[in-house]
Amino acid sequence: MKMVKITVLKCAWHEDLVEKYASPGLRPCDYHQPGQVYYSNGWQKPEGMCDNAWKSMMEYAMTLAHGGGNFYNGELKDQKAFIASCNDGFRPVSFLLEATEDEAPIFM
């Protein structure tokens, strides 16, 4: 298995949805910031990553770790990469997952 590099690309904030639907006091995501980098062996959530973000990408991380790719029939320029976003409709975070050449340790 290969290690998977996970980079935070963008943290969005949908103010119009927040104003209309969110409870007072909701703030932008405080788990992630653009430029943060995590590594996964494909099956373990990286330390410090939001649980919901991991749930949105874990099957793709596992596929990349095992040498798979070509998601969405070639729509991505890099066939060994994937763009994932967490499922928070108010403050979604976008991530870039990339297979690395580094072998994942059996236990992390």
Helices and strands as residue ranges (DSSP letters): E 2-11, H 15-21, E 37-40, H 51-65, G 71-74, E 81-85, E 93-103
